[in-house]
Every structure is written in C-alpha cells, then in structure tokens.
Amino acid sequence: MAEKEQAKPLTHFSYRIRSDEDEELSTELKLRQRKYIKCCGCVTAVFLLLAVTLLVLVFTVFHIRDPEVRMNSVTLRPPNLDAVNGTSGPRANITLTADVSVKNPNAASFRYTNSTTSVFYRGEMVGEAQIPSGKAKARRTLRMNLTVDIITDKILAVESLKNDLSSGALAMSSYTKISGRVKILNIFKKNIVVQMNCTMSYNISSKSIQNQECNSHVRV
C-alpha cells in the first residue's frame, strides 16, 4: 500500500509537465499562425497595390491614343496658274506645298513607314508626294512640308476645266495615308493607319486656297 501511495505524486507531476509542454506548444503554434496570417496579409496588400498601380498605368500612361494628322495650310506655286489657262504653255510646272502636322499624344514615339499624299482635281489624280518614314516623338507634334508636283497635262485633260476657269475657282482635294506603330516598353503595341481627306478650292482672282476642310479617320 505504501508503494502505491508513493507512485501517485509521480504520475501527477508527469502530467503537469506534459500539460505545460502542450501549453507552450499551443502558444508557439498560435504565434506562428499569427505571423503567417500577417505575412499573407502583407503579401496580399502588396499584390493589390501593384495591381491597382498597373491598372492606373494601363488606363493613363500606357493607354495608347490615336495620333492626329492635320493639314495646316496649302500653297500653290506659281500662284497665277498660267500653265492651265494657256498663257505660259501646257507643260509649265505647278507645285503644291502642304504644311502637315502629326500630333502624338502617347508616352512613346509614333513610328511610321513610307507614306503618300495624293492631290486630285475633279476626281482625277494630278499629283502625288512621298512621305519618308520617320517618327513623331512622345507627346510632341511633328510638322513637315510636303511638295507635290502637279501634272498639268492631267489638269488640261479634265473637261470641266474651262468652266472652272470661267467661274474663277478650281475644286481640288487631297488624300493622305500614314501607317505606323506605337510601342510602349515592348509590351503594349498598336498598329495605326491614319487617313485624311481634304477638300479645297483655288481662287483664281485672289490666287489663294480657300474653303479648306479636312476629315481624319484612324484605323487599327
């Protein structure tokens, strides 16, 4: 009986040791879980911040906008059109000079390939100019002067020329096509084709271009 009574305190002491160890282990696990939750929360917050920042950049800085092409002015040389009214011979040279601007609103350069500008009189193409390849810098406007050599024989071949000369005005039009690409960080790319149609009339008495109207169309 004495031996049994002495064994009981040992069992109780052993139980207390295991209980303390379990509590310490449970506390350590809880601390680890809290650290893990905090770590996951921080990582999630960072990813959310990056996602929001990327979305803002995509819809602002990285958003590719369409370039704008504008015909600022058109001049004719010589301005008296003697070549088409017969006073200086049918093969005298006529040159049309167009001041064209390309506005690039993007955060990257707009690079365009060789392009063309065509001039028409009463629907008949009477001249064409080549636009060499180049680029419009980011958020800049590129201006260039295009020179078109008018083929006087084609103007003289139009049946309504005499009537137009009598009325004092020649109805003309132009068509410009510029193809290029905007590329941001080699990730965001957009192929763009800008087409511009202009109508105008040449006033023979004032020797100037009047009633100029242009419409641009962008195709991607």
Secondary structure in CASP SS format (residue, H / E / C, confidence):
PFRMAT SS
TARGET T0000
AUTHOR 0000-0000-0000
METHOD secondary structure of the structure
MODEL  1
M C 1.00
A H 1.00
E H 1.00
K H 1.00
E H 1.00
Q H 1.00
A H 1.00
K H 1.00
P H 1.00
L H 1.00
T H 1.00
H H 1.00
F H 1.00
S H 1.00
Y H 1.00
R H 1.00
I H 1.00
R H 1.00
S H 1.00
D H 1.00
E H 1.00
D H 1.00
E H 1.00
E H 1.00
L H 1.00
S H 1.00
T H 1.00
E H 1.00
L H 1.00
K H 1.00
L H 1.00
R H 1.00
Q H 1.00
R H 1.00
K H 1.00
Y H 1.00
I H 1.00
K H 1.00
C H 1.00
C H 1.00
G H 1.00
C H 1.00
V H 1.00
T H 1.00
A H 1.00
V H 1.00
F H 1.00
L H 1.00
L H 1.00
L H 1.00
A H 1.00
V H 1.00
T H 1.00
L H 1.00
L H 1.00
V H 1.00
L H 1.00
V H 1.00
F H 1.00
T C 1.00
V C 1.00
F C 1.00
H C 1.00
I C 1.00
R C 1.00
D C 1.00
P C 1.00
E E 1.00
V E 1.00
R E 1.00
M E 1.00
N E 1.00
S E 1.00
V E 1.00
T E 1.00
L E 1.00
R E 1.00
P C 1.00
P C 1.00
N C 1.00
L C 1.00
D H 1.00
A H 1.00
V H 1.00
N H 1.00
G C 1.00
T C 1.00
S C 1.00
G C 1.00
P C 1.00
R C 1.00
A C 1.00
N C 1.00
I E 1.00
T E 1.00
L E 1.00
T E 1.00
A E 1.00
D E 1.00
V E 1.00
S E 1.00
V E 1.00
K E 1.00
N E 1.00
P C 1.00
N C 1.00
A C 1.00
A C 1.00
S C 1.00
F E 1.00
R E 1.00
Y E 1.00
T C 1.00
N C 1.00
S E 1.00
T E 1.00
T E 1.00
S E 1.00
V E 1.00
F E 1.00
Y E 1.00
R C 1.00
G C 1.00
E E 1.00
M E 1.00
V E 1.00
G E 1.00
E E 1.00
A E 1.00
Q E 1.00
I E 1.00
P C 1.00
S C 1.00
G E 1.00
K E 1.00
A E 1.00
K C 1.00
A C 1.00
R C 1.00
R E 1.00
T E 1.00
L E 1.00
R E 1.00
M E 1.00
N E 1.00
L E 1.00
T E 1.00
V E 1.00
D E 1.00
I E 1.00
I C 1.00
T H 1.00
D H 1.00
K H 1.00
I H 1.00
L H 1.00
A C 1.00
V C 1.00
E C 1.00
S C 1.00
L H 1.00
K H 1.00
N H 1.00
D H 1.00
L H 1.00
S H 1.00
S H 1.00
G C 1.00
A E 1.00
L E 1.00
A E 1.00
M E 1.00
S E 1.00
S E 1.00
Y E 1.00
T E 1.00
K E 1.00
I E 1.00
S E 1.00
G E 1.00
R E 1.00
V E 1.00
K E 1.00
I E 1.00
L C 1.00
N C 1.00
I C 1.00
F E 1.00
K E 1.00
K E 1.00
N E 1.00
I E 1.00
V E 1.00
V E 1.00
Q E 1.00
M E 1.00
N E 1.00
C E 1.00
T E 1.00
M E 1.00
S E 1.00
Y E 1.00
N E 1.00
I C 1.00
S C 1.00
S C 1.00
K C 1.00
S E 1.00
I E 1.00
Q E 1.00
N E 1.00
Q E 1.00
E E 1.00
C E 1.00
N E 1.00
S E 1.00
H E 1.00
V E 1.00
R E 1.00
V C 1.00
END
